[in-house]
Amino acid sequence: MTELGSVKRPYLADLFRSDGLEDQVIGNLAQRIGLRLTDGDRRALAATVRRLAEQVRTADTEFEHDDPFPAYLA
Amino acid sequence: MTVLPFLALDQIAEAIRTKKVSPVEVVCDALARGRRLQPRLNCFISLLEEQAIDEAQRAEREICLGRYRGLLHGIPYTVKDVFATAGVRTTAGSRVLGDWVPQKDAAAVASLRAAGAVLLGKTNTSEFAAGPTTANEHYGPARNPWDVDRVPGGSSGGSAAALAAGIGAFSLGTDTGGSIRMPAAACGVVGLKPSIGSVPRRGVVMLSWSLDTVGILAHSVEDGARVLDALGPARGVETDAAPSPFRIGLPIELLDEPCDPEVRRIFMAAIARACERGAHVERLSVPWARHALPVNNLISWFESWAVHERIFVAHSKSYGEAIRRRLLMGAAVGAEDYRTALRIRHGFVRRAEDLFRRIDVLALPTLSVPPPPVGAEEVEVAGQRISTLDALGRFTRFASFTGQPALSLPCGLTGGGLPVGLQLIGPIGGDRRLWQIGQEFEAAIGWDRPVPPGIS
């Protein structure tokens, strides 16, 4: 949640970020579809997603994107 | 005339056109091979015997009446079972669509039908085209004709296995992360992935909207390129002249990734043979290229979850274990990471454009290992244990990610008698030039289409 004036509201980025929620997302979905998933399975799947996301974030830092704005706005 | 299933497409076509052989003979021969080899290779989900003979008889009548439609008229072929076929069950390798009989052909199938080609059957695939081994949980694993204890690659593994066994002159496949090139390499045939969007995808069961590409598996680059011509206008300039000496780029960092030493040696020997015929080689530092594997995977997982979400929730028990796990993981990928991945891809494509100002093709082994044993979750690569998925897909993601045209062609056999594939990647829209360079490589390598042992 991000404080904006006196109102706390989620920014889109907060809503869309799944850091740390992978376990929960996978667990909830498995439950919803009636899939028996052991804790170990769930954690392993979540860890794979986290590892992949981490690799993508690392790639992003190594990748020099073109700056979409003129330098004086930086 | 003896029907030779490994003849070049234009030779079979010429024999049909001049009535030295009838389409019915050619098709019946291919069906007989299919029937005989299916128990060993499990390359088909549906073999369409009656329909194929009907179509062959129609082709024969038309040709006898002087209505020859062209190169593909009466030519038998197969289709990966993710392409909709009017009146014929289309499963996408899943129980979810186990009884689906579409009313319309996919666009690519309709084009081939209009050209008079004869559909032999729907080939085995990884469920929903997700996975590089064609270890299908519902219809059984497809097997490699070179060694039936090995995978044929995937996800178009049934297509590659059928073709390598001489069943059909070519096969229609799809490629999202290497699903045409990987099985082509594993089975010793050619796989062509054109620039993304070149061939219409209408009627293909989707895996990833931004990555799925329709392409061809064939016995030679020329055969594949000629079939692609029937599917839509090819991109790039066609020249009759032999291509001028071309420039090959070798991406240093990708080639430093774990790769089976024998695969690497056979690949480098093929590059050396191309150089003997005048090609120039440049070793290029492309450190960013190694990011293609994870970023492409994240995009594919995210999009395949979005594609399946509604159906998955209602029919999850009909999905196999492997795709179910993949979809669960796709559901947990955050949209921000997907956004980051798309942004990386944008930068990646621009860098690739710059790269291809210096070279004509980027060359890599197609697979980093020989085809692994059926059921192996890990393989040993240069002393390291690596997941089979990563070992198979490590080198194919680059062109999937950028949408560039790419091909795989056989460049030799390991000491154990397993095929090794060489992959060439061209610039977006440079398909024709890439196919020409592929033919130059074929000539340099001298692959004489050996028939897998035990396949007569």
Interface residues (C-beta under 8 A of the other chain):
Chain A: A13 F16 R17 S18 D19 L21 E22 V25 I26 L29 A30 R32 I33 G34 L35 L37 L45 A46 T48 V49 L52 A53 Q55 V56 R57 A59 D60 E62 F63 E64 H65 D66
Chain B: P287 W288 H291 P294 V295 N297 L298 W301 F312 V313 S316 K317 R324 R325 L328 M329 A331 A332 V333 G334 A335 E336 D337 R339 T340 A341 R343 I344 H346 G347 F348 R350
